[in-house]
Amino acid sequence: MRLKGKTAIITGAGSGFGAGIARRFAAEGAQVLVADINPDAAQAIAAEIGGTACAVDVADNDSVAEMARTAATLFGTPDILINNAGITHLPQPMEEVTEAEFDRVLAVNAKSVYLTARHFVPGMKERGSGAILNVASTAGVSPRPNLNWYNASKGWMITATRAMAVELAPHGVRVNALNPVAGETPLLKSFMGEDTPEIRAKFLATIPLGRFSTPEDLANAALFLCSDEAAMITGVALEVDGGRCI
């Protein structure tokens, strides 16, 4: 019960890493708002863990504002905010990614961090405490070819994390990031272009520990960084990558 009495908002929590984090946080005693663009997925996870579901498009200010109102009614300003929702474009030469694809990747992966900060940071500053966790990627540290604008969006998240950490530290708010390697999530096929044994083997050959990240791996790391055990840790981008970035 390392999060007993804590409240948490987790975006993109209807599947993948976000669902794994939501399950673990609830098991550790947190009251969780399960936020996802897919309302049915959010409701399913919320029902499973005893949380509350919230449909949200993290790239839209009005939608994030509505999520903030839902949270305010449920528990006020959250103790923990996890910006996990993310998307990618399919692997292709950088100049072939359409403008619409570029705009959507940057909106979901980058603008969302700005929007949630607008709506939740003021309350955290007023209270004098809070933990924000941004789920970035090893792509922001060691980019893969043909995922150029996705790589760039995750590099942005890492820099934003450090900048937020410096600015918010005097207010008692910690900001950290996780850099997972490709994992067994709905996005895996998008990263690879297609899911075949040959392409999986090629991906796995770049990971020294020889396997993909799992939702449980991310949940364990997120639990530590968002718990009071990490009270002296801020501005960190922790690689949960089986050694890929070495």
C-alpha positions in Angstrom: 0.0 0.0 0.0 2.7 2.4 -1.0 0.2 4.9 -2.5 -2.5 4.6 0.2 -4.4 7.9 0.4 -3.0 9.2 -2.9 -5.0 10.2 -5.9 -3.8 9.7 -9.5 -4.8 10.6 -13.0 -3.3 8.4 -15.7 -3.9 9.2 -19.4 -3.9 6.5 -22.0 -4.9 4.1 -19.2 -7.3 2.1 -21.3 -4.6 -0.2 -22.6 -0.8 -1.0 -22.7 1.5 0.7 -20.3 -1.2 3.0 -18.9 -3.4 0.1 -18.0 -0.5 -1.6 -16.3 0.3 1.5 -14.3 -3.4 1.9 -13.3 -3.7 -1.6 -12.1 -0.5 -1.4 -10.0 -1.4 2.0 -8.5 -4.8 0.8 -7.5 -3.3 -2.3 -5.9 -1.0 0.0 -4.0 -3.9 2.0 -2.5 -4.3 4.9 -4.9 -7.6 6.3 -6.1 -7.2 6.3 -9.9 -8.9 8.3 -12.6 -8.6 6.2 -15.7 -8.4 8.6 -18.7 -8.5 7.4 -22.3 -9.7 8.6 -25.7 -11.6 5.3 -25.9 -14.3 5.5 -23.3 -15.1 1.8 -23.4 -11.5 0.9 -22.7 -11.3 3.4 -19.9 -14.5 2.0 -18.4 -13.3 -1.6 -18.6 -10.1 -0.8 -16.7 -11.8 1.4 -14.2 -14.3 -1.4 -13.4 -11.5 -3.9 -13.0 -9.5 -1.8 -10.5 -12.3 0.1 -8.7 -11.4 3.4 -10.3 -13.3 6.0 -12.2 -13.3 6.3 -16.0 -12.9 9.5 -17.9 -13.0 10.0 -21.7 -10.4 12.5 -22.8 -8.6 13.7 -25.9 -5.4 14.9 -24.4 -4.6 17.0 -27.5 -7.7 19.1 -27.0 -7.9 21.9 -24.4 -11.6 21.7 -23.8 -11.4 17.9 -23.3 -8.5 18.3 -20.8 -10.5 21.0 -19.0 -13.4 18.6 -18.7 -11.1 16.0 -17.3 -9.9 18.5 -14.7 -13.5 19.2 -13.7 -14.1 15.5 -13.3 -11.0 15.2 -11.1 -12.0 18.2 -9.1 -15.4 16.7 -8.3 -13.9 13.3 -7.6 -10.9 14.3 -5.4 -9.6 17.8 -6.2 -6.1 18.3 -7.5 -4.5 14.9 -8.0 -1.4 13.9 -6.0 0.0 12.2 -9.1 -0.4 13.0 -12.8 0.9 10.6 -15.4 1.1 11.8 -19.0 1.1 8.4 -20.7 -1.1 8.8 -23.7 0.9 8.7 -26.9 0.8 7.8 -30.6 3.3 7.4 -33.5 3.4 7.6 -37.2 4.2 4.5 -39.2 7.9 3.9 -40.1 8.7 5.9 -43.2 11.2 8.4 -44.6 10.8 11.7 -42.7 9.7 13.7 -45.7 6.9 11.3 -46.5 5.1 11.7 -43.2 2.0 13.9 -43.9 1.4 17.2 -42.2 -1.7 15.8 -40.6 0.3 12.9 -39.1 3.0 15.2 -37.9 0.5 17.5 -36.3 -1.3 14.7 -34.5 1.9 13.1 -33.2 3.1 16.4 -31.7 -0.3 17.3 -30.4 -0.8 14.0 -28.5 2.8 13.5 -27.4 3.9 17.1 -26.7 1.0 19.5 -26.5 -0.8 17.2 -24.1 1.9 17.8 -21.5 1.4 21.5 -21.9 -2.3 21.2 -21.6 -2.3 19.0 -18.5 0.2 21.4 -16.9 -2.1 24.3 -17.5 -4.9 22.6 -15.8 -3.2 20.8 -12.9 0.0 22.6 -12.0 -1.7 25.6 -10.4 -3.4 23.4 -7.9 -0.3 21.4 -7.2 1.7 24.7 -6.6 -1.0 26.0 -4.3 -1.0 22.8 -2.3 2.8 22.7 -2.3 3.1 19.1 -3.5 2.6 16.8 -6.4 4.3 14.2 -8.7 4.1 14.4 -12.5 5.4 11.5 -14.6 5.8 11.8 -18.4 6.1 8.6 -20.3 8.6 9.4 -23.0 10.7 6.8 -24.9 14.2 5.5 -25.7 13.3 7.0 -29.1 14.0 10.4 -27.6 17.5 9.2 -26.5 18.6 6.8 -29.2 16.4 7.4 -32.3 15.4 4.7 -34.7 15.5 5.5 -38.5 12.1 6.2 -40.2 10.4 7.3 -36.9 11.8 10.7 -37.1 9.0 12.9 -35.9 8.0 10.4 -33.2 11.6 10.4 -32.0 11.5 14.2 -31.9 8.3 14.3 -29.9 9.7 12.1 -27.3 12.9 14.1 -27.1 10.7 17.1 -26.5 9.0 15.3 -23.6 12.4 14.6 -22.0 13.5 18.2 -22.2 10.1 19.4 -21.0 10.4 17.1 -18.0 13.7 18.6 -17.0 12.5 22.1 -17.6 9.3 21.5 -15.5 11.3 19.9 -12.8 13.6 23.0 -12.4 10.7 25.4 -12.4 8.4 23.4 -10.1 10.9 22.2 -7.5 10.6 25.3 -5.3 6.8 24.6 -5.2 7.3 21.0 -3.9 6.3 19.4 -7.2 8.5 16.7 -8.7 8.6 15.9 -12.4 10.2 12.8 -13.9 10.0 10.7 -17.0 10.2 7.1 -18.1 11.9 6.0 -21.3 10.5 2.5 -22.2 11.8 0.5 -25.1 9.2 -0.9 -27.5 6.7 -3.0 -25.5 3.9 -5.5 -25.8 1.3 -2.8 -26.3 -1.1 -1.8 -29.1 1.6 0.6 -30.5 4.1 -2.2 -31.1 2.8 -3.0 -34.6 2.9 0.7 -35.5 6.6 1.0 -34.5 7.6 -2.0 -36.5 5.4 -1.3 -39.5 4.2 -4.9 -39.5 4.4 -7.6 -36.9 6.3 -10.6 -38.2 8.7 -13.0 -36.4 11.6 -11.6 -38.5 10.9 -8.0 -37.6 10.4 -8.9 -34.0 13.7 -10.7 -34.0 15.4 -7.6 -35.5 13.9 -5.3 -32.8 14.8 -7.7 -30.0 18.4 -7.9 -31.3 18.8 -4.2 -30.2 17.8 -4.9 -26.6 20.6 -6.5 -24.6 18.2 -8.2 -22.1 16.4 -9.7 -25.1 12.8 -8.9 -24.5 10.3 -6.0 -24.9 9.1 -3.8 -22.1 6.0 -5.0 -20.4 3.2 -2.9 -18.7 4.4 -4.4 -15.4 8.0 -3.1 -16.0 6.6 0.4 -16.5 4.3 0.1 -13.6 7.1 -0.8 -11.2 9.2 2.1 -12.3 6.3 4.5 -12.2 5.3 3.3 -8.7 8.8 4.2 -7.4 9.1 7.6 -9.0 5.6 8.6 -7.9 5.9 7.3 -4.4 7.3 9.1 -1.4 10.4 6.8 -1.7 11.5 9.0 -4.5 11.0 12.3 -2.6 14.6 13.4 -3.6 14.3 12.5 -7.2 13.2 15.1 -9.9 14.2 15.8 -13.4 15.1 12.2 -14.1 14.4 10.4 -17.4 14.6 6.7 -16.3 15.4 4.2 -19.0 13.3 1.0 -18.7 14.8 -0.5 -21.8 16.7 -3.7 -21.1 19.9 -1.9 -21.9 19.0 -0.6 -25.3 20.4 2.9 -24.7 23.8 1.7 -23.5 
